[in-house]
Amino acid sequence: MTSQGCTLGVDFGTSNSAAGYMLDGKPRLVQVAPNQTTLPTTFFFDFDTRETLIGEPANQALLNGADGRFMRALKRVLGSSLMHESRQILNERVTFVDIIARFLNQIKTRAEAESGQVFDYAISGRPVVFHGAGDPREAQAEADLRACYLAAGFKGVEFLPEPEAAAIASGALEHSGEIGLIVDIGGGTSDFSLFRSGNSGVTILANHGVRIGGTDFDRSINIDRVMPLLGKGTELRKTIGPGATPVPNAIFNDLATWEKIPFLYTAKNRRLVEEMVKLSYSPEKMARLATVLEDELGHELAFAVERGKIAANSGAAHSMIDLGQIERGLAASLPIDVLAQTLAAHAMALQVGAEETLRLAGTEAEKVERVIYVGGSSLMSMVSDAMKAKFPNAQHSFSEVFTAVTDGLALASERPASR
């Protein structure tokens, strides 16, 4: 293994992560798992074996019913007070900085084992915005992510907006003079980069981002189609006097939010739901919510929603969200027209994000010749439908949806770094 520190491009994502480096003048993606160049950004803390699992083994442990705590979408916690709160997990007290650092260290270790190089430095993708333009948590989110890299064993890290990395990898040299738009729909954010191609690469004309991603799509579907089966929208008898009161929405909103699910399984919440079952005018629905909390099925439910979303997006005529893990035979229908209606507000927000990118660059939609989609959630038809409505004359390309950002980070790793 070479002793001189090299730079590793790392795409730490809300749902999946990847890494790459340059080999013989070309980007090479690291096999972060056997025969896999992407790694689910998931964690499972096994209470029986006392092991910490990451990636697909973590997903399988959850689905196999192992006793432990599952976590996903920790990237969305960056910049919040939760990042530095110490909590007991397995045999020690750790923060989310510690947890993410161990994940990044695994990527670093696997890259070094494969390449025979020492990666002392990282160039990391980052969303254009973590929370929102002008949000006071923006600087803290980047500081948190930097702390994670340093705790993972890197001596330094630079950040590159993820759509900018995708633009670098987009084959710009083949389209000199062209104005293109990168539409990067990740798990937690949607980012836009307007660029002009040139003989020496790409010039970024404007970057913009919104805090909307695939996990938000899942959340909307979950709230609209699944949570009513668990009692959302029903009523409770008042404990004193006649009449009814609506069931509180907070617990349903948290249960539909990936990063909040692990914190719902408390004795206080279980007692609250048990009381609501007794007072409910729809006790069979509220009893399902009690089952989800008692058996800690929140993540299984979220995965079921994700699978239903993918099936509906593929055009299946009678897509269903299978909820048999909660109750035998239970399912929520998800026709494609219902999916479009549920995600309509997100589609509009994406159009507004693209419009703001054009405004920042001082250009018009008619001048955009190519729209390049990046990120797994960009495969949702509502994303391309929204962009085609905004850019009807542009060429729309889905080339390298899953690897463009990592390829671009690897390419950028060879540029001079400020260490």
KOLRO-916720 format. One line per 5 residues: number of its first residue (from 1); their letters; for each residue x, y, z of C-alpha. Coordinates in Angstrom, 2 decimals. Last residue first. Example, Ala and Ser with C-alpha at 12.3 -4.5 7.8 and 13.67 -1.06 7.14 Angstrom:
2> sa> 13.67:-1.06:7.14  12.30:-4.50:7.80 $
***
This chain:
419> rsapr> -5.02:21.03:2.41  -6.32:23.14:-0.44  -6.57:20.52:-3.16  -5.19:20.67:-6.70  -7.46:18.75:-9.08 $
414> esala> -7.16:14.98:-9.14  -10.09:14.36:-6.80  -12.39:16.22:-9.19  -12.50:13.21:-11.51  -13.37:10.96:-8.57 $
409> lgdtv> -16.06:13.41:-7.47  -17.48:13.44:-10.99  -17.64:9.65:-11.14  -19.33:9.60:-7.73  -21.95:12.11:-8.86 $
404> atfve> -22.59:10.29:-12.15  -22.94:6.84:-10.55  -26.65:6.17:-9.98  -28.21:8.04:-12.89  -25.44:7.10:-15.31 $
399> sfshq> -27.29:8.43:-18.41  -30.87:9.53:-17.80  -30.98:12.15:-20.57  -33.63:14.69:-21.62  -32.92:16.71:-24.78 $
394> anpfk> -34.41:20.17:-24.40  -37.38:21.62:-26.32  -40.04:20.96:-23.70  -38.04:22.43:-20.79  -40.63:23.30:-18.10 $
389> akmad> -43.17:20.62:-19.03  -40.31:18.22:-19.63  -38.99:19.01:-16.13  -42.30:18.22:-14.39  -42.80:15.03:-16.42 $
384> svmsm> -39.21:14.02:-15.69  -39.81:14.29:-11.95  -43.35:12.84:-12.02  -41.96:9.75:-13.73  -39.85:8.85:-10.72 $
379> lssgg> -36.43:7.90:-12.09  -34.99:11.09:-10.56  -35.33:9.28:-7.21  -32.27:7.17:-8.00  -30.00:10.16:-8.43 $
374> vyivr> -29.04:12.09:-11.57  -31.08:13.39:-14.49  -29.46:15.40:-17.27  -31.46:18.13:-19.01  -30.01:19.29:-22.33 $
369> evkea> -30.45:22.33:-24.55  -31.37:24.96:-21.97  -31.74:28.26:-23.85  -35.55:28.06:-23.96  -35.68:27.94:-20.14 $
364> etgal> -34.35:31.47:-19.92  -31.12:32.89:-18.48  -29.97:35.16:-15.67  -28.07:32.38:-13.89  -29.85:32.96:-10.57 $
359> rltee> -33.16:33.21:-12.41  -32.55:29.92:-14.22  -31.81:28.21:-10.90  -34.95:29.74:-9.43  -37.01:28.28:-12.27 $
354> agvql> -35.53:24.83:-11.64  -36.45:25.04:-7.97  -39.97:26.23:-8.84  -40.36:23.22:-11.12  -39.19:20.94:-8.32 $
349> amaha> -41.71:22.52:-5.93  -44.49:21.87:-8.45  -43.54:18.21:-8.68  -43.47:17.99:-4.88  -46.99:19.42:-4.66 $
344> altqa> -48.20:16.91:-7.24  -46.79:13.89:-5.37  -50.09:12.63:-3.95  -51.93:13.43:-7.19  -49.37:11.57:-9.28 $
339> lvdip> -49.53:8.55:-6.96  -53.33:8.59:-7.16  -53.12:8.55:-10.96  -50.64:5.66:-10.83  -52.93:3.58:-8.62 $
334> lsaal> -51.69:3.02:-5.03  -53.99:0.70:-3.08  -53.24:0.14:0.60  -52.90:-3.40:1.91  -53.96:-5.55:4.89 $
329> greiq> -54.30:-9.27:4.16  -52.87:-10.39:7.50  -52.30:-7.41:9.76  -49.16:-5.38:10.46  -46.67:-7.47:8.47 $
324> gldim> -49.35:-7.82:5.80  -49.03:-4.16:4.92  -48.47:-4.65:1.18  -48.64:-1.31:-0.61  -50.61:-2.06:-3.76 $
319> shaag> -50.17:-1.34:-7.44  -53.07:-2.28:-9.68  -52.09:-1.24:-13.21  -48.32:-1.49:-12.79  -46.81:1.53:-14.52 $
314> snaai> -43.26:1.33:-13.19  -44.05:4.28:-10.91  -46.69:2.19:-9.14  -44.18:-0.59:-8.47  -41.52:1.83:-7.24 $
309> kgrev> -43.99:3.56:-4.92  -45.22:0.23:-3.55  -41.66:-0.83:-2.77  -41.00:2.46:-0.95  -44.25:2.12:1.00 $
304> afale> -43.28:-1.40:2.06  -39.85:-0.13:3.13  -41.57:2.48:5.31  -43.82:-0.18:6.91  -40.80:-2.36:7.67 $
299> hgled> -39.17:0.73:9.19  -42.11:1.43:11.48  -42.62:-2.18:12.58  -41.42:-1.83:16.18  -43.63:-4.72:17.45 $
294> elvta> -45.34:-2.58:20.11  -45.27:0.59:18.03  -46.66:-0.99:14.86  -49.17:-3.04:16.87  -50.50:0.07:18.63 $
289> lramk> -50.97:1.72:15.24  -52.94:-1.32:14.10  -55.10:-1.04:17.25  -55.91:2.51:16.20  -57.50:1.16:13.04 $
284> epsys> -59.59:-1.49:14.84  -60.57:1.08:17.49  -62.32:3.40:15.03  -64.41:5.60:17.39  -61.30:5.66:19.53 $
279> lkvme> -61.24:6.18:23.29  -59.80:2.79:24.30  -57.41:2.75:21.31  -56.32:6.30:22.20  -55.33:5.15:25.68 $
274> evlrr> -53.18:2.37:24.24  -51.69:4.94:21.84  -50.57:7.20:24.69  -49.20:4.27:26.71  -47.12:3.15:23.71 $
269> nkaty> -45.88:6.70:23.15  -44.75:7.05:26.79  -43.12:3.61:26.81  -40.99:4.70:23.87  -40.66:3.30:20.38 $
264> lfpik> -41.01:6.56:18.49  -37.32:7.50:18.46  -36.23:5.00:15.80  -38.89:6.33:13.36  -37.64:9.92:13.25 $
259> ewtal> -35.05:9.58:10.46  -37.43:7.80:8.08  -40.42:10.12:8.50  -43.82:8.38:8.14  -43.92:7.40:11.83 $
254> dnfia> -43.11:11.00:12.73  -46.09:12.35:10.79  -48.36:9.68:12.24  -47.26:10.49:15.82  -47.82:14.21:15.27 $
249> npvpt> -51.30:13.95:13.76  -53.31:14.02:16.98  -56.62:12.03:16.72  -59.42:14.54:16.25  -61.72:15.31:19.25 $
244> agpgi> -65.22:14.04:19.88  -68.37:15.10:21.69  -69.91:14.60:25.10  -68.35:15.43:28.47  -65.00:14.49:29.97 $
239> tkrle> -62.72:11.90:28.39  -63.66:13.14:24.93  -64.28:10.33:22.48  -61.57:10.07:19.86  -61.79:10.77:16.14 $
234> tgkgl> -60.30:9.41:12.92  -58.09:11.28:10.44  -55.07:9.05:11.02  -56.18:5.76:12.54  -53.72:3.19:11.26 $
229> lpmvr> -55.46:2.68:7.89  -55.45:6.47:7.50  -51.64:6.27:7.91  -51.17:4.17:4.79  -52.39:6.16:1.76 $
224> dinis> -51.93:9.88:2.41  -49.32:9.83:5.19  -47.25:7.02:3.67  -47.46:8.44:0.16  -46.30:11.84:1.42 $
219> rdfdt> -43.48:10.26:3.43  -42.28:8.16:0.53  -42.02:11.24:-1.71  -40.22:13.02:1.14  -37.76:10.10:1.39 $
214> ggirv> -37.15:10.46:-2.34  -36.10:14.05:-2.07  -37.12:17.58:-1.16  -34.97:20.09:0.71  -34.48:22.43:-2.26 $
209> ghnal> -31.33:23.25:-4.18  -29.69:25.84:-6.38  -26.46:26.15:-8.32  -25.81:28.65:-11.10  -23.65:29.19:-14.20 $
204> itvgs> -21.22:26.34:-13.53  -18.56:26.28:-16.24  -17.86:22.82:-17.59  -14.78:21.24:-19.08  -11.77:22.61:-20.94 $
199> ngsrf> -13.32:22.61:-24.41  -16.49:24.13:-23.01  -19.88:23.10:-21.71  -22.12:25.64:-20.00  -23.74:24.73:-16.71 $
194> lsfds> -26.99:25.03:-14.77  -26.83:23.00:-11.58  -29.96:21.85:-9.76  -30.31:19.98:-6.49  -33.12:17.97:-4.95 $
189> tgggi> -32.58:16.91:-1.34  -33.17:13.97:1.02  -33.03:10.74:-0.95  -31.50:12.30:-4.01  -32.95:14.05:-7.04 $
184> dvilg> -30.12:15.63:-9.04  -31.39:17.63:-12.01  -28.31:18.78:-13.94  -29.14:21.48:-16.46  -27.26:22.01:-19.69 $
179> iegsh> -26.13:24.91:-21.82  -24.11:23.72:-24.83  -20.98:25.52:-25.98  -18.99:22.32:-26.38  -21.08:19.15:-26.30 $
174> elags> -18.58:16.27:-26.32  -16.36:17.96:-23.76  -19.33:18.06:-21.39  -19.41:14.29:-21.03  -21.61:14.43:-17.94 $
169> aiaaa> -18.94:13.62:-15.36  -18.15:17.24:-14.51  -21.88:18.00:-14.51  -22.46:15.20:-12.00  -19.88:16.75:-9.68 $
164> epepl> -21.67:20.08:-10.02  -24.95:18.32:-9.21  -23.36:17.03:-5.97  -21.99:20.36:-4.76  -18.29:19.85:-4.02 $
159> fevgk> -16.86:19.69:-0.51  -13.25:19.38:0.59  -12.02:17.04:3.31  -8.91:16.74:5.43  -6.87:14.31:7.49 $
154> fgaal> -9.39:11.51:6.97  -9.72:9.06:9.87  -13.48:8.67:10.24  -13.51:11.36:12.96  -12.23:13.81:10.35 $
149> ycarl> -14.96:12.79:7.94  -17.70:13.09:10.58  -16.42:16.50:11.72  -16.65:17.73:8.12  -20.26:16.52:7.98 $
144> daeaq> -21.06:18.45:11.14  -19.36:21.60:9.84  -21.37:21.27:6.62  -24.60:20.99:8.61  -23.58:23.84:10.92 $
139> aerpd> -23.11:26.20:8.00  -26.57:25.37:6.64  -28.43:25.40:9.97  -29.12:29.16:9.77  -31.36:28.55:6.71 $
134> gaghf> -30.59:31.15:4.05  -31.34:28.76:1.21  -32.83:25.58:2.67  -32.01:22.55:4.81  -28.92:20.84:3.40 $
129> vvprg> -28.56:23.15:0.41  -26.48:22.56:-2.71  -26.26:18.99:-1.50  -22.80:17.79:-0.63  -20.38:15.54:-2.44 $
124> siayd> -17.19:14.83:-0.62  -13.61:15.22:-1.71  -11.67:13.14:0.73  -8.12:13.15:2.01  -5.87:10.62:3.71 $
119> fvqgs> -6.74:7.90:1.23  -3.90:5.39:1.50  -3.56:3.34:-1.67  -3.60:-0.40:-2.32  -6.74:0.11:-4.37 $
114> eaear> -9.09:-2.53:-3.00  -7.98:-2.47:0.63  -7.79:1.33:0.61  -11.31:1.69:-0.78  -12.67:-0.81:1.75 $
109> tkiqn> -11.07:1.05:4.65  -12.31:4.44:3.49  -15.86:3.14:2.99  -15.81:1.55:6.44  -14.42:4.78:7.89 $
104> lfrai> -17.36:6.65:6.37  -19.80:4.36:8.20  -17.85:4.70:11.44  -17.90:8.48:11.08  -21.68:8.42:10.56 $
99> idvft> -22.14:6.68:13.92  -19.65:8.87:15.81  -21.17:12.09:14.46  -24.60:10.68:15.33  -23.45:10.65:18.94 $
94> vrenl> -22.34:7.69:21.02  -22.74:6.25:24.50  -21.49:2.71:24.75  -22.38:-0.95:25.13  -25.22:-1.28:22.61 $
89> iqrse> -26.46:2.23:21.87  -26.76:4.77:24.69  -27.25:8.32:23.44  -25.10:11.44:23.28  -26.67:14.42:21.54 $
84> hmlss> -24.27:15.92:19.03  -26.12:15.32:15.77  -29.58:15.72:17.36  -29.07:19.49:17.62  -29.59:19.74:13.88 $
79> glvrk> -27.08:20.65:11.19  -26.85:17.13:9.80  -29.95:15.08:10.76  -30.99:14.64:7.12  -27.78:12.71:6.45 $
74> larmf> -29.02:10.19:9.02  -31.50:8.86:6.44  -31.58:5.32:7.92  -31.37:3.74:11.36  -32.31:0.30:12.69 $
69> rgdag> -32.21:-0.66:16.38  -32.00:-4.26:17.53  -33.70:-7.63:17.86  -33.52:-9.40:14.51  -36.79:-9.56:12.58 $
64> nllaq> -35.39:-10.87:9.32  -36.35:-7.60:7.59  -34.30:-5.58:10.07  -31.28:-7.89:9.89  -31.57:-7.84:6.11 $
59> napeg> -31.42:-4.06:5.92  -28.37:-3.96:8.19  -26.66:-6.68:6.13  -27.44:-4.55:3.03  -25.60:-1.49:4.33 $
54> ilter> -24.13:-1.36:7.82  -24.13:-3.77:10.76  -23.09:-2.89:14.30  -22.62:-6.00:16.43  -23.74:-6.57:20.02 $
49> tdfdf> -24.71:-10.14:18.99  -28.11:-9.99:20.71  -28.92:-6.25:20.62  -27.93:-5.89:16.97  -27.35:-2.24:16.07 $
44> ffttp> -28.47:-1.91:12.48  -27.26:0.92:10.27  -28.26:2.12:6.81  -26.71:4.21:4.09  -27.28:1.48:1.51 $
39> lttqn> -23.95:0.83:-0.24  -23.30:1.37:-3.93  -20.51:-0.16:-5.99  -21.66:-3.75:-5.44  -19.96:-7.03:-6.39 $
34> pavqv> -19.28:-7.73:-2.71  -19.83:-4.44:-0.85  -18.07:-1.07:-1.17  -16.66:-2.16:-4.49  -15.00:1.18:-5.19 $
29> lrpkg> -15.92:3.02:-8.37  -13.06:3.73:-10.75  -12.87:7.08:-12.54  -10.51:7.07:-15.52  -6.97:8.33:-16.09 $
24> dlmyg> -5.28:5.02:-15.35  -7.14:4.77:-12.03  -8.87:7.77:-10.45  -10.87:7.28:-7.28  -14.46:6.45:-6.37 $
19> aasns> -16.90:6.19:-3.51  -20.56:5.29:-3.04  -23.47:5.91:-0.67  -27.18:5.10:-0.63  -30.33:6.46:1.05 $
14> tgfdv> -29.35:9.89:2.38  -26.11:9.87:0.46  -22.41:10.06:1.20  -20.87:10.40:-2.27  -17.17:10.07:-1.55 $
9> gltcg> -14.28:10.92:-3.89  -11.05:9.66:-2.37  -7.88:11.75:-2.32  -4.39:10.29:-1.90  -2.05:10.19:1.10 $
4> qstm> 1.48:9.02:0.31  2.19:5.68:2.00  1.38:3.43:-0.93  0.00:0.00:0.00 $
***
